[in-house]
Amino acid sequence: MINVDQNSSLTDEYDMLKEYEISILKSKQLMELFRKINLISSFVVILIGFIGNCLITLVFIQKKFRSNSSHVYLLCLSVIDNLFLIIHLFEDTLKTYKVSLKRTSIQLIINLFFPPLPS
C-alpha cells in the first residue's frame, strides 16, 4: 500500500509539474505575441519610411532639382533607402517565422555587384 506521505508527495510533485508546464505554455504564448508585435511594428516603420522616400523621390525627380548635384545624390539615396527597406522587410519576416536562408541579403547584394572570380 502507498503511504499517506508518499501519496501527498506524489500529489505535490504532480502539482509542481503541472505548474511548470503551464508556465512553459504561457512563455511560448508570450514569445509568439512578441514575434507578432515585432513584425507589425517593423512593418509600420518600414511602410512609413517607404512612403517618405517615395515622396522625396517625387520631389527630387522634378527638373529644377536635377540641376544641382547634391539633389541628385539625395535622389539616389532615397531610391537606395527604399531598396534597403524592402530587403529588410523580407529578411525580418523570414527571421520572425524562422525560415532559414543559406545566404543573407547583404551577401546576395555583394555577390550581385561584385561576383566571385571563377577559379
Secondary structure, DSSP 8 states (H G I E B T S, - for coil): ---HHHHHHHHHHHHHHHHHHHHHHHHHHHHHHHHHHHHHHHHHHHHHHHHHHHHHHHHHTSHHHHTSHHHHHHHHHHHHHHHHHHHHHHHHHHHHTT---SS-HHHHHHHHHS-----
